[in-house]
Amino acid sequence: MYLCNVDKNRKYRKIAFFKDYFQTFFEKQSKKVKAKIVWTFDLVEDMPRVPETYLKHIENSDGLYEIRVQHGREIFRIFCFFDEGQLVVLINGFQKKTQKTPKKEIELALKIKAEYESEK
């Protein structure tokens, strides 16, 4: 399943999914949250340089990033990484309820990233 429309003439990045990790998270969200996630994906694909407000590298990680989505008071994070330059591979997402990103969420994302790399 691909959520964002791709116009190859104006996209700087392409978003792809690995297995069903992200889709499982996405399907549980409300219609408004889903719309905000898709809007954020379009922004990540369309902007030559994405502000850290929307895409940020996770410190002390091996190439792990988080796509940052805020809807009202709700905050969501979707882990991803780059493969072959401009391909953003989504792995898992969660609703953020604490100031710091939970270590178990980062560990899960790194495990999924390693799974992707071993299957490539």
Contacts in CASP RR format, 6 or more apart in sequence:
PFRMAT RR
TARGET T0000
AUTHOR 0000-0000-0000
METHOD contacts of the structure
MODEL  1
MYLCNVDKNRKYRKIAFFKDYFQTFFEKQSKKVKAKIVWTFDLVEDMPRV
PETYLKHIENSDGLYEIRVQHGREIFRIFCFFDEGQLVVLINGFQKKTQK
TPKKEIELALKIKAEYESEK
1 17 0 8 1.000
1 23 0 8 1.000
2 15 0 8 1.000
2 16 0 8 1.000
2 17 0 8 1.000
3 15 0 8 1.000
3 26 0 8 1.000
3 37 0 8 1.000
3 38 0 8 1.000
3 41 0 8 1.000
4 15 0 8 1.000
4 38 0 8 1.000
4 41 0 8 1.000
4 42 0 8 1.000
4 45 0 8 1.000
5 42 0 8 1.000
6 14 0 8 1.000
6 45 0 8 1.000
10 46 0 8 1.000
11 45 0 8 1.000
11 46 0 8 1.000
12 45 0 8 1.000
12 46 0 8 1.000
12 47 0 8 1.000
12 48 0 8 1.000
12 86 0 8 1.000
13 44 0 8 1.000
13 45 0 8 1.000
13 86 0 8 1.000
13 87 0 8 1.000
13 88 0 8 1.000
14 45 0 8 1.000
14 86 0 8 1.000
14 87 0 8 1.000
14 88 0 8 1.000
15 41 0 8 1.000
15 44 0 8 1.000
15 45 0 8 1.000
15 80 0 8 1.000
15 88 0 8 1.000
15 90 0 8 1.000
16 83 0 8 1.000
16 87 0 8 1.000
16 88 0 8 1.000
16 89 0 8 1.000
16 90 0 8 1.000
17 23 0 8 1.000
17 89 0 8 1.000
17 90 0 8 1.000
18 89 0 8 1.000
18 90 0 8 1.000
18 91 0 8 1.000
18 112 0 8 1.000
18 115 0 8 1.000
18 116 0 8 1.000
19 112 0 8 1.000
21 90 0 8 1.000
21 91 0 8 1.000
21 92 0 8 1.000
21 93 0 8 1.000
21 112 0 8 1.000
22 78 0 8 1.000
22 90 0 8 1.000
22 91 0 8 1.000
22 92 0 8 1.000
22 93 0 8 1.000
25 78 0 8 1.000
25 92 0 8 1.000
25 93 0 8 1.000
25 94 0 8 1.000
26 34 0 8 1.000
26 37 0 8 1.000
29 37 0 8 1.000
29 76 0 8 1.000
32 71 0 8 1.000
33 69 0 8 1.000
33 71 0 8 1.000
33 74 0 8 1.000
33 76 0 8 1.000
36 69 0 8 1.000
36 70 0 8 1.000
36 71 0 8 1.000
37 69 0 8 1.000
37 76 0 8 1.000
37 78 0 8 1.000
40 54 0 8 1.000
40 67 0 8 1.000
40 68 0 8 1.000
40 69 0 8 1.000
41 67 0 8 1.000
43 50 0 8 1.000
43 54 0 8 1.000
44 50 0 8 1.000
44 54 0 8 1.000
44 55 0 8 1.000
44 67 0 8 1.000
44 88 0 8 1.000
45 88 0 8 1.000
53 68 0 8 1.000
54 67 0 8 1.000
54 68 0 8 1.000
54 69 0 8 1.000
55 65 0 8 1.000
55 66 0 8 1.000
55 67 0 8 1.000
55 68 0 8 1.000
56 65 0 8 1.000
56 66 0 8 1.000
56 68 0 8 1.000
57 63 0 8 1.000
57 64 0 8 1.000
57 65 0 8 1.000
58 64 0 8 1.000
58 65 0 8 1.000
58 66 0 8 1.000
58 79 0 8 1.000
58 101 0 8 1.000
58 106 0 8 1.000
58 109 0 8 1.000
61 106 0 8 1.000
61 110 0 8 1.000
62 110 0 8 1.000
62 113 0 8 1.000
63 81 0 8 1.000
63 82 0 8 1.000
63 113 0 8 1.000
64 79 0 8 1.000
64 80 0 8 1.000
64 81 0 8 1.000
64 106 0 8 1.000
64 109 0 8 1.000
64 110 0 8 1.000
64 113 0 8 1.000
65 79 0 8 1.000
65 80 0 8 1.000
65 81 0 8 1.000
65 82 0 8 1.000
65 88 0 8 1.000
66 77 0 8 1.000
66 78 0 8 1.000
66 79 0 8 1.000
66 80 0 8 1.000
66 101 0 8 1.000
67 77 0 8 1.000
67 78 0 8 1.000
67 79 0 8 1.000
67 80 0 8 1.000
67 88 0 8 1.000
67 90 0 8 1.000
68 75 0 8 1.000
68 76 0 8 1.000
68 77 0 8 1.000
69 75 0 8 1.000
69 76 0 8 1.000
69 77 0 8 1.000
69 78 0 8 1.000
70 76 0 8 1.000
74 95 0 8 1.000
75 95 0 8 1.000
75 96 0 8 1.000
75 97 0 8 1.000
76 93 0 8 1.000
76 94 0 8 1.000
76 95 0 8 1.000
76 96 0 8 1.000
77 93 0 8 1.000
77 94 0 8 1.000
77 96 0 8 1.000
77 101 0 8 1.000
77 105 0 8 1.000
78 90 0 8 1.000
78 92 0 8 1.000
78 93 0 8 1.000
79 90 0 8 1.000
79 91 0 8 1.000
79 92 0 8 1.000
79 93 0 8 1.000
79 105 0 8 1.000
79 106 0 8 1.000
79 109 0 8 1.000
79 112 0 8 1.000
79 113 0 8 1.000
80 88 0 8 1.000
80 89 0 8 1.000
80 90 0 8 1.000
80 91 0 8 1.000
81 88 0 8 1.000
81 89 0 8 1.000
81 91 0 8 1.000
81 113 0 8 1.000
82 88 0 8 1.000
82 89 0 8 1.000
83 89 0 8 1.000
83 116 0 8 1.000
83 120 0 8 1.000
89 116 0 8 1.000
91 109 0 8 1.000
91 112 0 8 1.000
91 113 0 8 1.000
91 116 0 8 1.000
92 105 0 8 1.000
92 108 0 8 1.000
92 109 0 8 1.000
92 112 0 8 1.000
93 105 0 8 1.000
94 102 0 8 1.000
94 105 0 8 1.000
END
